[in-house]
Amino acid sequence: MRNFIGTFVFMTMLLAIIVLVIDFSQRISKIQDNGSTIGAALTDYYPFFLLWMVNTFLPIGVFISAIYFTSRLANNTEIVAMTSGGMSFFRLTRPYLIVALSIGAISFVVNHFWLPEANIHKNEYYYNYLQRSSNEREYFKGRPIAARISPNEYIFLHNYSRITNNGNGFLFQKFDGIDLVYSLRANDLIWNQEDSIYSLNRYYERFVREGKRDSLVYGNKLEQRFDVTPDQLLPEGYVAETMNSIELRKFIEREKFKGSGSVSVYLNELYQRTSLPFSSIILTLLALSLASQKKRGGLGLNLAIGISLAFVYIFGNEASKVLASVGDLDPLLAVWMSNIIFGILTIFLYFKRAFS
């Protein structure tokens, strides 16, 4: 257990330092050009960035660490000595499993509750000082809105700008069952954040009355309140990662109700918070199964196999999330697919090694 934890902590710290140096050297000019300081970046951004990075790649770090120190034990014939002395492979697995469960439990708490708070600080600094100009233009460009805001009320906007807080092509509709009972159109809309009021320019209202002619009302300006803000209608792309899991579940329910097309992305974020910690256990047992027998290639061969499998795991995980985000794959299956495949592989190799 001491070897496992020591190797894992050392590799994690080494990786964090390398990432910090490389990322900081690439961003230092942008930090200074955008009005921030080196000290502010080191205190307001990088601690939270490193927490996000370490937690995201935690299963891979655990995997490589377990392969590394297990290969050393095998090369020194210490595992042979243990098993020759009567220790079963299952008994040898116990300390691995205890450490993996402990790391997974810590990661579980961090993922669901601590990391979202850290992401708030990380994203705030990033979007103020580090965002690429192309991403900034993409973020602030006008976007269409189509949302359900209550069981029988809908809002549509042809285009809404985050910079000016206004939009055009506004339409609000209210239904009674499947029958339209009221609609409100406006050429332009302005959001007043201080008063939480929408100002509508060149509007007309239509009141649909059963058995009578529709009533139309025209006007140049109308101030209207709706039980929804533009930020709720058009949530920021990173909003899911800044909420703890309790808040995120409520947010997903609201987005489902609105008919948002980004629900799969938010579900990916929610499900991944559990799948990543669980993968630490699977990859630890896989590392033990692969590295516990002495091989002709020794430590180098085991590390090569481990790094190759790590890349396969990362690629498969990201590819399945992309398929889920475009609706081609169920988000729950997408997030857990790599764990399922690697879990089956781990069970096969583990019992093959245990009874060999």
Secondary structure as the mmCIF struct_conf table of DSSP 4:
data_model
#
loop_
_struct_conf.conf_type_id
_struct_conf.id
_struct_conf.beg_label_comp_id
_struct_conf.beg_label_asym_id
_struct_conf.beg_label_seq_id
_struct_conf.end_label_comp_id
_struct_conf.end_label_asym_id
_struct_conf.end_label_seq_id
HELX_RH_AL_P HELX_RH_AL_P1 ARG A 2 ASP A 33
TURN_TY1_P TURN_TY1_P1 ASN A 34 GLY A 35
HELX_RH_AL_P HELX_RH_AL_P2 ILE A 38 ASP A 44
TURN_TY1_P TURN_TY1_P2 TYR A 45 TYR A 45
HELX_RH_AL_P HELX_RH_AL_P3 TYR A 46 THR A 56
TURN_TY1_P TURN_TY1_P3 PHE A 57 PHE A 57
HELX_RH_AL_P HELX_RH_AL_P4 LEU A 58 ASN A 75
TURN_TY1_P TURN_TY1_P4 ASN A 76 THR A 77
HELX_RH_AL_P HELX_RH_AL_P5 GLU A 78 SER A 84
TURN_TY1_P TURN_TY1_P5 GLY A 85 GLY A 86
HELX_RH_AL_P HELX_RH_AL_P6 PHE A 89 VAL A 109
HELX_RH_PI_P HELX_RH_PI_P1 VAL A 110 TRP A 114
HELX_RH_AL_P HELX_RH_AL_P7 LEU A 115 TYR A 125
HELX_RH_PI_P HELX_RH_PI_P2 TYR A 126 LEU A 130
HELX_RH_AL_P HELX_RH_AL_P8 SER A 133 PHE A 140
BEND BEND1 LYS A 141 LYS A 141
STRN STRN1 ARG A 143 SER A 150
TURN_TY1_P TURN_TY1_P6 PRO A 151 ASN A 152
STRN STRN2 GLU A 153 SER A 161
TURN_TY1_P TURN_TY1_P7 ARG A 162 ASN A 165
STRN STRN3 ASN A 166 ASP A 176
TURN_TY1_P TURN_TY1_P8 GLY A 177 ILE A 178
STRN STRN4 ASP A 179 ASN A 192
TURN_TY1_P TURN_TY1_P9 GLN A 193 SER A 196
STRN STRN5 ILE A 197 PHE A 207
TURN_TY1_P TURN_TY1_P10 GLU A 210 GLY A 211
BEND BEND2 LYS A 212 LYS A 212
HELX_LH_PP_P HELX_LH_PP_P1 ARG A 213 ASP A 214
STRN STRN6 SER A 215 GLN A 224
BEND BEND3 ASP A 227 ASP A 227
HELX_RH_AL_P HELX_RH_AL_P9 PRO A 230 LEU A 233
BEND BEND4 LEU A 234 LEU A 234
TURN_TY1_P TURN_TY1_P11 GLY A 237 TYR A 238
HELX_RH_3T_P HELX_RH_3T_P1 VAL A 239 THR A 242
BEND BEND5 MET A 243 MET A 243
HELX_RH_AL_P HELX_RH_AL_P10 SER A 245 LYS A 258
TURN_TY1_P TURN_TY1_P12 GLY A 259 GLY A 259
TURN_TY1_P TURN_TY1_P13 GLY A 261 SER A 262
HELX_RH_AL_P HELX_RH_AL_P11 VAL A 263 ALA A 291
BEND BEND6 SER A 292 GLN A 293
TURN_TY1_P TURN_TY1_P14 ARG A 296 GLY A 297
HELX_RH_AL_P HELX_RH_AL_P12 GLY A 298 SER A 325
TURN_TY1_P TURN_TY1_P15 VAL A 326 GLY A 327
BEND BEND7 ASP A 328 LEU A 329
HELX_RH_AL_P HELX_RH_AL_P13 PRO A 331 ALA A 354
TURN_TY1_P TURN_TY1_P16 PHE A 355 PHE A 355
#
